Amino acid sequence: MTEPVAVVVGVGPGLGSAVARRFAAAGFKVAVARRRPEELAGLVEEIGASAYACDATEQDSVEAMFAAIDKELGGPQAVVYNAGAYKPGGILDIEAADFERCWRIGCLGGFHVGQAAAKRMVEAGAGTIIFTGATASLRGSAKFANLAVPKFGLRALAQSMARDLGPQGVHVAHTIIDGQIAGERTGYRAEDRGNDAVLAPDAIAEAYYQLHVQPRSAWTQELDLRPCMETF
């Protein structure tokens, strides 16, 4: 049997890298993607991943990436969309260009990647697509419109895709990351495993992998993850 393939789009030093490591540890050939793939050289060397350039906001870029992965690694069994953007601001201060950019990266990119993955997985009759959400997927807080609007949309996309694709053998899941992730825009390092106030990237990555291996008779559509100290 050939090795399965996992694709992670939106790979940074925190969660994206942790997800790539987890799937690599499970024996997957891993494709990691971001707009500047040269920034992934260390991760590529560490886990033997393949890096691809991808601007998720552009459908042609997404299709080119998947075509290259098909040719070089094979069709994907698991695809994780982890890209996002956020610029804080009150509704009176937000620039329309920033609002659109955050939506294009946080929501439209999810559609492009999800659709491209779904085409391949429906043909294969199996596969997992996971979208990374946030607290903002559930509520729009003051000064968070640039994050909440795309995250609301991404959640709706995941729900529609799950209902559409589940009967065709494709598992679509949306995660609500309710808290700060160590190593991502925080003062905490990814190795701060003992800090109960933040989510460890490798702990989230383990949950993502478990979503992929869930039996078809008990699929999770939405999973919320938070540190034990988080109030909710």
C-alpha positions, 0 to 999 in steps of 0.5 A: 500500500502507498503512504497516505497523503495529508495537506496542511494549508496555512502552516506557521510555527504553531498549530500548522507545523504541529498538525504536519508533524502529527500526520508525518508521525502517523506515516503520512506523506505531508504537503505543507503550504503557505504563500512563502514556502521557503519559510518552511525549510526547517519543517521540511527538513525536520519531518520530510515534508514537501512544501508548496506555494499557495495563495488560498485566496486565488482559486488558480493557485489552489488548483495548481497546488493540488495538481502538483501534489496529485502528481508528486505525492498522490491524492490527499486523504486528509486536508486541513485549512488553517489559514487566517488573518486578523486586524483589530479595529472598531467598526468606525475604524475598519478599512474596507480593504482590510475587512475584505482581505481578512474575509478572503483569507479566512473564508474564501480561501477555505472554500477554494481549498475545501472544494479542491479537496472535496473533488478528489475525495468524492472521487475516491469515496473517502477523506477528511477535511478539517477547518480551523475555527476560533471563539469568533466563530460563535460570537462577534466581539467588539473590535473583532469584526475582521475575525468574526465575519470570516470565521462565521462564514467558514463555520457555515461552509463546514456545516454545508459541506458536511451535510453535502459530502458525508453521504459520499464518504467525506468527513468534514469537521470544524474546530473551535479553538477557544483560547490562545495557542502557545507560540501564535501571537502570544507571549508563550512559547510552543514548548510551554506545555505546562501552562494550563492557560494556553493550548499546546499546538501538539495537543490540538494536532492530536485532536485533529488526527483523531478526527481523521481516524474516527469510525464512519458511524460516529463522525464529529462535525464540530469540536471545541477545544480549550485549556482547562483554565479558559472561562466559557 
